[in-house]
Amino acid sequence: MTDKHDQDERPLTLREMLRSVLAAAFGVQSSKQRARDFSRGKPSHFIILGVLFTLAFVLVLVAVTKLVLHFAAP
């Protein structure tokens, strides 16, 4: 029983934070996971990951748009 309690107290791993950021970005975060994030995660880590995800998403959109316009031009 101590293992379960220790697991609930440990900080989130990078993988868990990435999954949470992606789930939140797509709007599919469960209330259980959100409660876990608020109890075990650091806000600064989520802010940094959220900004990085947003930047990567925008850069991918710009690249895809440029690619499509390049091939669509006569």
ABEGO torsion letter per residue (X at the ends): XAAAAAAAABBBBAAAAAAAAAAAAAGABBAAAAAAAAAABBAAAAAAAAAAAAAAAAAAAAAAAAAAAAAABX
